[in-house]
């Protein structure tokens, strides 16, 4: 709204990745990465309220012989 002059308070995101979330054309955020709270699965989440809450869309299963925690 103000070009980045002010920031909101910090809040938790569901996963971590080197790139962070992306903004979709409809205003939602899409975030693919490794879960940082709980089971450390790899998955995809979306938020429709500017990142305040997140819903998991899918879990990405590791290939045979791989582990998500590697």
C-alpha positions as CSV (number, residue, x, y, z in Angstrom):
1,X,0.0,0.0,0.0
2,X,2.8,2.4,0.8
3,X,5.5,1.0,-1.4
4,X,7.2,-0.9,1.4
5,X,7.7,2.1,3.8
6,X,6.1,0.2,6.6
7,X,5.9,-3.5,7.5
8,X,3.5,-5.7,9.3
9,X,4.4,-7.7,12.4
10,X,6.1,-11.0,11.7
11,X,3.9,-14.1,11.4
12,X,4.6,-17.8,10.8
13,X,4.7,-19.3,7.4
14,X,4.2,-23.1,6.8
15,X,7.4,-23.8,5.0
16,X,10.9,-22.7,4.0
17,X,12.5,-22.4,0.6
18,X,15.2,-20.3,-1.0
19,X,12.7,-18.4,-3.2
20,X,9.8,-17.7,-0.8
21,X,6.1,-17.5,-1.9
22,X,4.9,-16.1,-5.2
23,X,1.9,-13.9,-5.8
24,X,-0.7,-15.3,-8.1
25,X,-2.8,-13.1,-10.5
26,X,-5.9,-13.4,-8.2
27,X,-4.0,-12.1,-5.2
28,X,-3.4,-15.4,-3.4
29,X,0.1,-16.5,-2.3
30,X,1.5,-19.8,-3.4
31,X,4.4,-21.3,-1.4
32,X,6.3,-24.6,-2.2
33,X,8.9,-25.8,0.2
34,X,9.8,-27.9,3.2
35,X,7.5,-27.7,6.2
36,X,9.2,-26.1,9.1
37,X,6.6,-26.9,11.8
38,X,5.9,-30.6,12.4
39,X,6.8,-33.4,10.1
40,X,9.2,-31.6,7.7
41,X,7.4,-32.8,4.6
42,X,7.8,-31.1,1.2
43,X,4.6,-29.6,-0.1
44,X,2.6,-26.7,-1.5
45,X,0.5,-24.2,0.5
46,X,-1.6,-21.2,-0.5
47,X,-2.9,-18.2,1.4
48,X,-5.8,-15.9,0.4
49,X,-5.4,-13.4,3.2
50,X,-1.9,-12.1,2.4
51,X,-0.1,-14.8,4.3
52,X,-1.9,-14.6,7.7
53,X,-3.2,-18.1,7.3
54,X,-2.2,-21.0,5.0
55,X,-3.8,-24.1,3.6
56,X,-1.8,-27.1,2.4
57,X,-2.7,-28.0,-1.2
58,X,-0.5,-31.1,-1.5
59,X,2.4,-33.1,-0.2
60,X,5.2,-33.9,-2.6
61,X,6.4,-37.4,-1.9
62,X,10.2,-38.0,-2.1
63,X,11.5,-40.3,-4.8
64,X,12.2,-43.9,-3.8
65,X,15.4,-43.9,-1.8
66,X,15.3,-40.2,-1.0
67,X,14.1,-38.5,2.2
68,X,12.4,-35.1,2.6
69,X,14.8,-34.2,5.4
70,X,18.0,-34.4,3.2
